[in-house]
Amino acid sequence: MMAADNLAGKRIFITGATGFIGRHLARRLHQEGAHVLALERTPGKGDRLRELGIEVVRGDITDAARMESIINDNVQIVMHIAAWLRPTNPDSAAAINVEATRRLAEISASAGAERFVYTSSVAVYGLHGDRDVDEGAELKPYSDPYGDTKIQSEEMLHQLARQTGLDYAIVRPGMVYGPESPGWTVRMVNLARRGSLPMIDHGRGTAPTIYIDDLVELLVLCATHPNAVGRVFNGVEDGPVTLAEFFSGFMAMIPTRRTFQMPGWLAHILFALANPFSWRNLNYLADQLTGVGWVSNQQAKQLLGWQPRVPLEEGLRRSEQWLRDEGLI
């Protein structure tokens, strides 16, 4: 666990601060006494952070001049979370995930930032199926705009750091769930309500889940721990966890037993047939739903002393409480 005085008074710039992960991180750093500069791209999205006394700065990560102005204002740590995620305009994936990340890292190096923490994704492992992976696995592009640009951005960051001496760390989160998660919490309970959770092969595939508080703890450690420099860390809980275990938690909240069932072999055939018409690699989706290979979290444990503290059962309980408080179930 990190000592709070490592963060007290630090000027920390967070991109993607108005999103799910960014909001949780901004609040945690603010509580630790850091001076957080939370980037707001869409006017009004940072209002909840403003109410807490967090400084919200307007800008877009693709605006290099604006990013330079913010980072050069004595920013000591850059936490880069913002990313291209949506299927709208896949052509912009590289511009946001790679080129904007490159400029942010270059500006950080030039400004003498103490640390640049980049949030990547376990999607970089691509179609690993039944094969377990760790941070040393070879990364191969697999024709998916999100996964491929995350691979490219990581490779770029390694190279840029060698050229500039920038201290950096990379975190690859898995399926991040918990209060305020639009994807792996709100969407899951909505799919459960419709009986649409995909139990392919009865949910035998693995779910590299991580509760939001555990991911935030890992990101905070990467911001200051000396062992984090130049390293990559998988942000997943202890496992393996199956998709059936993860999905069943949301089904119990409704409650329902209805799911979308399909044998794995058929899912692979149907997804392959639909793949040419999709913006993303559907073969990757089929692999995710059926593969039993796990993602290791040992590097973060061994080098940083990090330990996921919220097991799946407790994380689902907290998620359910938040969903009920918000009137979503």
C-alpha positions in Angstrom: 0.0 0.0 0.0 1.3 3.5 -0.9 1.9 6.1 1.7 -0.3 9.1 1.2 2.6 11.6 1.7 4.0 10.3 -1.6 1.1 12.1 -3.3 0.4 15.1 -1.1 0.9 18.3 -3.0 1.8 16.6 -6.3 0.3 18.2 -9.4 -1.2 15.3 -11.3 -2.9 15.6 -14.7 -5.5 13.0 -15.6 -6.8 12.6 -19.1 -10.2 10.8 -19.3 -10.9 12.1 -15.9 -14.6 12.5 -16.5 -15.0 8.8 -17.5 -15.6 5.8 -15.2 -12.0 5.0 -14.3 -10.8 8.6 -14.4 -13.4 9.8 -11.9 -12.5 7.1 -9.4 -8.8 7.9 -9.8 -9.3 11.6 -9.5 -11.3 11.3 -6.3 -8.7 8.9 -4.8 -5.7 11.2 -5.6 -7.6 14.2 -4.4 -8.3 12.4 -1.1 -4.6 11.7 -0.8 -3.8 15.4 -1.0 -2.7 15.6 -4.6 -3.5 18.7 -6.7 -5.5 17.0 -9.5 -6.0 18.6 -12.9 -8.9 16.7 -14.4 -9.3 17.0 -18.2 -12.8 17.8 -19.4 -13.5 17.5 -23.1 -17.3 17.9 -23.0 -18.5 20.9 -21.0 -20.3 19.9 -17.9 -19.0 16.4 -17.6 -16.5 17.4 -14.9 -19.1 19.1 -12.7 -19.1 16.2 -10.1 -15.4 16.6 -9.8 -15.6 20.4 -9.4 -18.1 19.9 -6.6 -15.4 18.0 -4.7 -12.9 20.9 -5.1 -11.0 19.2 -7.9 -9.6 21.5 -10.6 -11.2 20.8 -13.9 -9.3 21.9 -17.1 -11.0 22.1 -20.5 -9.3 20.5 -23.5 -9.0 17.6 -26.0 -6.0 15.3 -26.0 -5.7 15.7 -29.8 -5.0 19.5 -29.2 -1.3 19.4 -28.7 -1.0 23.1 -27.9 -3.6 22.8 -25.2 -1.9 19.7 -23.7 1.4 21.5 -23.7 -0.1 24.4 -21.9 -1.5 22.2 -19.2 1.5 19.9 -18.7 3.9 22.8 -18.7 2.0 24.3 -15.8 4.3 22.4 -13.3 2.5 19.0 -13.8 4.6 16.3 -12.1 2.7 13.2 -13.0 0.6 12.5 -16.1 -2.1 9.7 -15.8 -3.2 9.1 -19.4 -6.6 7.2 -19.4 -8.5 8.8 -22.3 -8.8 6.5 -25.3 -10.8 5.8 -28.4 -13.4 3.1 -27.5 -16.4 3.6 -29.7 -17.4 2.0 -33.0 -18.1 5.4 -34.5 -15.3 6.4 -37.0 -12.8 3.6 -36.5 -10.4 5.6 -38.6 -9.9 7.9 -35.6 -8.6 5.1 -33.4 -4.9 5.6 -34.3 -5.2 9.4 -34.1 -6.5 9.2 -30.5 -4.9 6.0 -29.1 -1.5 6.3 -30.8 -0.7 9.9 -32.1 -2.3 11.8 -29.2 -0.6 9.4 -26.7 2.7 10.1 -28.5 2.3 13.9 -28.2 1.3 13.6 -24.6 4.4 11.5 -23.8 6.7 13.9 -25.8 5.3 16.9 -24.0 5.7 15.1 -20.6 9.3 14.3 -21.3 10.1 17.8 -22.5 8.4 19.3 -19.4 10.4 17.0 -17.1 7.4 15.1 -15.7 8.3 12.6 -13.0 6.1 9.8 -14.3 3.9 9.1 -17.2 1.3 6.3 -16.5 -0.4 4.9 -19.5 -3.7 2.9 -19.3 -3.6 0.3 -22.0 -5.8 -2.9 -22.0 -5.6 -6.7 -21.9 -7.0 -6.5 -25.4 -3.4 -6.3 -26.5 -3.1 -10.1 -26.0 -5.6 -10.6 -28.9 -6.7 -14.2 -29.6 -5.0 -16.1 -26.9 -7.8 -18.7 -26.5 -6.8 -21.4 -24.0 -3.3 -20.0 -23.6 -2.4 -18.2 -20.3 -0.5 -14.9 -20.8 1.6 -12.6 -18.8 3.3 -9.3 -19.5 6.1 -11.0 -21.4 3.8 -12.4 -24.1 4.5 -11.4 -27.7 2.0 -8.8 -28.9 0.7 -9.4 -32.4 -1.8 -7.1 -34.3 -5.0 -8.9 -35.1 -7.0 -6.5 -37.2 -9.0 -4.9 -34.4 -8.8 -1.1 -34.3 -8.9 -0.9 -30.5 -6.5 -3.8 -29.7 -4.1 -3.0 -32.5 -3.8 0.7 -31.6 -3.2 -0.2 -28.0 -0.3 -2.4 -29.1 1.1 0.4 -31.3 0.8 2.9 -28.5 2.7 0.6 -26.1 5.5 0.0 -28.6 5.7 3.7 -29.3 5.9 4.5 -25.6 8.8 2.0 -25.0 10.7 3.5 -27.9 10.1 7.2 -27.0 11.1 6.5 -23.4 14.4 5.1 -24.6 15.0 8.2 -26.7 13.9 10.8 -24.0 14.5 9.1 -20.7 10.9 9.6 -19.7 9.9 7.6 -16.6 6.8 5.7 -17.5 4.6 2.7 -16.5 1.9 0.9 -18.4 -1.2 -0.8 -16.9 -3.3 -3.3 -18.8 -6.8 -3.4 -17.1 -9.1 -6.3 -17.7 -12.9 -6.1 -17.4 -13.3 -3.2 -14.9 -16.6 -3.3 -13.0 -18.1 -1.6 -10.0 -20.2 1.5 -9.2 -20.5 3.9 -12.1 -19.2 1.4 -14.7 -21.4 1.8 -17.8 -20.0 -1.3 -19.5 -19.2 -4.1 -17.2 -21.9 -3.2 -14.6 -24.8 -1.2 -16.0 -24.7 -3.0 -19.4 -24.4 -6.4 -17.7 -27.5 -5.9 -15.6 -29.4 -4.6 -18.6 -28.4 -7.7 -20.6 -29.4 -9.9 -17.7 -32.8 -8.3 -17.5 -33.4 -9.1 -21.2 -32.0 -12.6 -20.9 -29.2 -11.7 -23.4 -26.0 -12.4 -21.4 -24.0 -14.6 -23.8 -23.4 -18.0 -22.1 -21.4 -19.5 -24.9 -20.5 -23.1 -24.0 -22.4 -22.4 -20.8 -20.0 -19.6 -19.9 -16.8 -21.6 -19.7 -14.7 -18.8 -21.0 -12.6 -16.7 -18.6 -13.5 -13.2 -17.4 -10.3 -11.1 -16.6 -12.3 -9.0 -14.1 -11.0 -6.3 -11.7 -13.0 -4.2 -9.3 -12.5 -0.5 -9.8 -10.9 0.2 -6.4 -8.2 -2.5 -7.0 -7.4 -1.0 -10.4 -7.2 2.5 -8.9 -4.8 1.2 -6.3 -2.6 -0.3 -9.1 -2.6 3.0 -11.0 -1.6 4.9 -7.9 1.3 2.6 -7.2 2.4 3.0 -10.8 2.5 6.7 -10.3 5.2 6.7 -7.6 6.7 3.2 -7.0 10.3 3.0 -8.2 9.8 -0.5 -9.4 7.1 0.6 -11.8 9.4 2.5 -14.1 9.6 1.0 -17.6 7.3 -1.8 -16.6 4.0 -3.2 -17.8 1.4 -4.5 -15.3 -1.8 -6.5 -15.9 -4.7 -5.2 -13.9 -6.8 -8.3 -13.2 -8.0 -10.0 -10.0 -6.8 -13.4 -8.8 -8.4 -16.1 -10.9 -9.4 -17.6 -13.0 -12.9 -16.3 -13.0 -15.4 -17.8 -15.5 -17.9 -15.7 -17.5 -20.6 -17.9 -16.0 -19.5 -16.8 -12.5 -19.3 -13.1 -13.5 -22.6 -13.1 -15.5 -24.5 -15.1 -12.8 -23.8 -12.4 -10.3 -25.8 -9.9 -12.4 -28.5 -12.5 -13.2 -29.0 -13.0 -9.4 -29.7 -9.2 -9.1 -32.8 -9.3 -11.3 -33.3 -12.3 -10.6 -33.4 -14.4 -13.8 -32.1 -17.6 -15.2 -32.6 -16.6 -18.8 -29.4 -16.3 -21.0 -28.4 -16.4 -24.6 -27.0 -20.0 -25.1 -24.9 -21.2 -28.0 -22.2 -23.8 -28.5 -18.8 -22.4 -29.0 -18.1 -24.0 -32.3 -21.3 -22.4 -33.7 -20.3 -19.0 -32.3 -16.9 -19.2 -34.0 -18.5 -20.0 -37.3 -21.2 -17.3 -37.1 -18.7 -14.6 -35.9 -16.3 -15.5 -38.7 -19.0 -15.1 -41.3 -20.1 -11.7 -39.9 -16.5 -10.5 -39.4 -16.1 -8.9 -42.9 -19.0 -6.6 -42.1 -18.0 -5.5 -38.7 -15.9 -2.5 -37.6 -14.0 -4.8 -35.2 -12.5 -8.3 -35.2 -15.5 -10.6 -34.2 -13.1 -13.6 -34.1 -11.6 -11.8 -31.1 -15.0 -11.6 -29.5 -15.6 -15.3 -30.1 -12.2 -16.1 -28.6 -13.0 -14.0 -25.5 -16.3 -15.8 -25.0 -14.9 -19.3 -25.3 -11.2 -19.2 -24.3 -10.1 -20.4 -20.9 -6.6 -18.9 -21.0 -6.0 -16.6 -18.0 -4.2 -13.3 -17.7 -1.5 -13.3 -14.9 -1.3 -10.5 -12.3 1.9 -11.8 -10.7 4.2 -9.0 -11.9 2.2 -6.3 -10.0 2.3 -8.4 -6.9 6.0 -9.2 -7.0 7.3 -5.8 -8.1 4.9 -3.4 -6.5 3.4 -5.3 -3.6 0.0 -4.8 -5.1 -2.8 -7.2 -4.1 -6.4 -7.2 -5.3 -8.5 -6.8 -2.2 -12.0 -7.0 -3.5 -12.9 -10.6 -4.5 -15.7 -11.1 -7.1 -18.4 -11.9 -4.6 -17.8 -8.7 -2.7 -17.4 -6.6 -5.8 -20.7 -7.8 -7.1 -22.3 -7.1 -3.8 -21.0 -3.5 -3.9 -22.1 -3.1 -7.5 -25.6 -4.3 -6.7 -25.9 -1.9 -3.9 -24.9 1.0 -6.1 -27.3 -0.2 -8.9 -30.2 -0.3 -6.4 -29.3 3.1 -4.9 -29.3 4.6 -8.5 -32.7 2.9 -9.3 -31.2 0.8 -12.0 -32.6 -2.5 -10.6 
